Each structure stands twice: as C-alpha cells, then as structure tokens.
Amino acid sequence: MTEFDGVLKGHYFIGWDVGGWNCSKNSNSRDALVILDSQGQIVGLPWRGNLSSIIHESPDQPSFIQAMFTLCKTEYLHGRVTLAIDTPLGFSDGFRTLLEGKYLDGETPNALNPYLFRKTEQFLAGWGYTPLSSIKDMIGSQATKGMHVVAKFAANILRTGVWQNENLTIIEAYPSPCAYSELIFSMQKQASLSWIIDELGNEQLLDTRLPTQDHIDALTCALIAKLFVIRPQCLTAPDNNASQKEGWIFVPKDCLQDEDKIKQGMKQELLTARTRLPFDKKQ
C-alpha cells in the first residue's frame, strides 16, 4: 500500500487532446481521450474522433463521464474523475476588457501582448515555451469547445485554474513542455507502455494503443491530471494575483528548473527521442 492509495481509490484520470468543433473533417487533428486508473494504467482503449455530438447530447455530468468511458471501450461505475484538457480554458483579461470597449495602451513583445496571451501563457513564454493563443493562432474552435464543457459539466470555480462539480474536476494542461520532464517520463515508464530503442540508442514510445500524436498528447494530459491529485506541489501553480477568469496551465515544474532544458537544441533532441511517431498511416 502506498501513501496515495486512500486518495486514489476509485479515482480516474482522463486526458483530452481537443480538436475543433468540426474536427471530423480534419484527419490531422481530432479529439483524443486516454483514461488512466488509480495505478496509472490505461483503462479500455484510447479513443480518437469528434467529441462534439457527445458534448451536445449528454444532458448532465454523469452522462458525459459515462460517454467518455464508453468511447474508450470501458465502463464507468462510480468514482471521482479528474479531466485535464489541452486547450485554453479562458481568455485574457485584456481581451475581455477590449470587448467592453476599453483598451490598454503601450507596445509589448508578441508573447506579452495582453490581448492575445493570458498571464499563464506569458509565464511559460519566459521559459521559452510558446502556448498557442486562442485569439492569434486560430484555435478558437478548440478553446470554445473546452470552455463549453467546463460551463456545462463543471462550472464551479474551486480556485484559479480548477473547476469542480460533483465527481468531476477539470484543469488545463499543456503537453509540449512535458517532453522535457523527467517526472512525466518516469510516469510513462510505469504505465505498462511499449517502448523500443531507436537507431540512436534512445528509448522511444511505441505503443499500438497510441498511434497518433493526438493520443500521446491525451496520455500526457492524463498523467498531469494524476500529478494534480497526488503531487500538486510538482506542478506550476498560480499566485494570489492570478485571474480566476483567465485560468491557469498546469505543467511539471521540472520543465522549468534547468535553464539548459529550454535551449532549443536540447528540446528538439528530447522531443525526437521520446515522442517521434513511426506511423505513416493516417488514423
């Protein structure tokens, strides 16, 4: 028995890599779901497709949770669910202020533009990471889809970046920096996934249950969801001045601790070694 057994009993962790509302027409980017049990093992079969009809047709939170489990070829009986979503779950305070007819003066570098980027995105930009902007980078479809799910199934703000209602807790995740997290890598190794050694001698994730980058990103989100429950101190957290309306992106702190890790060369090397996909076939 571990120190977390009592906390995790009956707890599931879902990662959702979000596609647009009409992502059925885009074979390169669709919704993907991965469900982990309390031991960090994949439950059922990871799913990829368009979640839009499920979102609209689910009348309440239990129905939505059950529908996600059904898509993943498994059954939800009971228990808490933490859902980590890879899409912006808020707009910047500056953008919302602009919609009210008020403006902010002053030139700013792109990554610090208060209309385009939230404080959490500006924070990550300071470490060399560049989360997409829901305003600037044409991911408004994905962002509004994620926000719709929050509003419909878990609208209560527990604290900045955390929404909770009944059995469902929702947070925002960002998989890209996690390719450089030793903590996430160790959790992947504990998840009974299949690996190979590539021609450079690096371990490479090669699991037939995760045939696309969407699947892998959803797995990473699910691992962040588990970290959020069992080791929240290992994730970046908003300070007291953070805006509840903007939300927060939770990423492992070990992505940020070593300045060498944010040098582009090493980031690319790790990304290639750990998440390169050998599949040519579109899924």
N, C-alpha and C positions, 0 to 999 in steps of 0.2 A: 504494500500500500504506500502511496506517495502522499505528500502534503496537500496535493491538489485533488485527491480522489473525491473528497466530500463536496468540493466546489464543482467538479466537472460531472458528477453522476447525472446522467440523463441530459447532458448539455451537448448541443450540436453547433458546429461552426461552418457557416456557408460563405463561400467566396463567389461574388458575382462580377464578372467582367462584362461591362454594359455595351450593347450595340444600340444603334438608333431605333426610333420607333418603327421604322420600316426596314429593318436590317435584313429581312428575308431576301431582299434584292441585292444584298452586298455579301458575296461569298467570302470576302477577305476579313470581315469584321462583324461578328454576331454576338448575341448574348451567350455567355458560358457560365455554368454553375458547377461547383465542386462542393460536396458535403463531407465534412470530417466528423468522426465521432469523438468521444471524450478522450480516447487514446491517440488521437491524431491520425487515424487511419481512414482512408476513403470509404464512404458508405455508398453502396449501389454503384452506379456508373456515371461519371461526369457527363454532362449534357451540353449541347451547343445548338442554338436555333434562335427563334424570336420569342421573347417572353411577353410581348405586348398584349396578346389576347388573354393570357393567363392573368396579367395585371388587371385588365379591364373586367374580366369575368369573375374574378374572386370577390365575393361580397364582403369578406371580413378577413382578419388576420389569420385565424386558424385555417381557413380555406386556402389562402395564399401559401402558407407554410406547407400544407399538405400537397399542394400542386407542385411546388418545387421538388419535394421528395418523390412524387410520382414521376416527374420528368426524369429524375435520376434513378429510376427503376428500383425504388425502395419505398418503405412505408414509415410515416411519422406517426408515432403513437402518443407521445407526450414528451415534455421536457422543454428546457429553455433553448433558444436559438439566438446566436449572435451572427449577424449578417454584415460582412464587410464588402463595401461597394466601391468599384473602381470607376468613379466618375465624380465630378464636382457636385456637392450636395448643397451648395449655396452660391449666391452671387456676392460680389464685393459690396461693402458699404458705400464706396464711392459711386458704383454703378447705380445702386438703388437711389442714392441721393440725386443723381443726374436725372433719373426717371421722374423725380418730384420737381424738376425744374431748377435745381440748384447745382452749381458747378464748383470744381476745385481748380484753382489756378496753379501754374508752375509746371515747368518741363521736368519730366522724370525719365530715367532709362526705361526701356521697354518692360523689363521684368518687374519694375517697381510702379508701373502705371496703375494708379488706384482704381481706375475704371475697369481695367482688364484683369487684374490679379488681386486675389484676396491676400490677407496678411500671411496665411499659412503657405501660400504659393510663393510669396516674396521671401519668406523664411527659408524655404527649400532652395530658392534661386541663389541665396547667399552661400550655399554649399555646392553649387554647380549643377543642381538638378533643375529641370525645366518642365514642371507640370503644365499640361495644356490648359489654356484659358477657355472657359465656356463661351466667352464673348468673341475672342480673337481667332480661335483655332477651329471653328466650325464643329464643335461638339455640343452645341446647344440641344440637339435631339437626345443625345445620351444623358446630358445633365438634367433636362426636364423629366426624362423617364425615371431617373433615380430619385429626383425630388418628389415626383408623383407618388412613388412607392412609400417614401417617408411620410408624406402627408396623409396617405390613405391608410397605412397599416401601423405606423409608429410615430405619431405626430408630437408626442410629448417630449420636450427637451429636458433631458436629465441634467446635463451640463453641456458646455460648449463642445460641439462635435459628436455628441452622444444623444441619440433618440431612443426612447424606450416606451413600450406599451405592452402590458400583459407579458407574454412569453417571448417577445421579440425585442432585441436590442440592435440598433443599426449604427455603424460607423463608416467613415470614408477611408479607403486605403489607396495606396499608390505603389504598384508592383515594381516599377523600373528601378528605384534605388535598392530594392531588396536583392537584386542580383549581386550586390556587393556586401551583403550582410552575412556574416558567419553564423549568426543566430538562426536566420531563416534557412541557411544551407544545412545546419545540423538538424533542424526540424524536418527538412525534406528527407534527410538520410534516415530518420526514424520512422518515416511514413510508409515503409514497405513498398517503395517505388523501385522501378527497374532502372539500372544505370549501366553505362558502358564506359570503356576507356578509349578515348579518341586517338587519332594518329599523333597528337602532341603529348599524349600521356595524361591528359586531363579527364576527370570524371565528367560525364555528360548524361543528363537526364534523358532517358529513352524509355518511356512507358506508353504502351499502346492505348492506355486509358486517357492519355493526354496528348492527342495527336496534333494539336494546333497551339499557336501562341496564346489564343484566347483561353484555352483550357489551362495552360500553365499559369497565366495571369490570375485566373479564378482560383487556382490552388494557392498561389501566393496570398491572395486576399483572405482565403480561409485560414491560413497559418497566422496572418496578422490578427484575425478575429480571435483565434485561440490565445495568442500572446496578450491581447487586450484583456482577457479574462484571468489568465494565470500569472502573467508577469507584466502588468501595465507599466511598471517602472522602467521597462526596457524600450518603451515607445516614446516618441516625442509627444509632448502634451502642451496644450495652450496655456498661456499665463493668464493672470487675472484680468488683463486688459483686452483679451481676445474677444471678438464679437460673436455672440451666440448665433446671430443670423448668418454670418459668413461660414460657420462651421470650422472644421479642422481636419487636416490629413494626418493620419497616424502612420508613421514609418518607424522601423527599428532605429534606435539611437546609434547602433554600431555602424550605420551607414554614414554617420557624420563625424565620428570621433577622430579618425585618422585623415589628415589633410591629403596624404598620398592617394587615398581612395577616390578623391574627387578629380584627380588628374585624368584627362580623357583617355590616355593610353591604357592605363590600368583598368579603367571602367570598361573599355571595349574588350580588353583581353578576358576579363571575368565574364562579361556578358556572352562572349563567344564560347567560352569553356563550359558554362553552366546551363545556358538556355538555347543554344543553337538547335534548330529543328532539322532532322534529317529527312523529313517528309516532303516530297514534292507534290503529292496529290492534294488537291483542294478537298477539304472535309465539309 
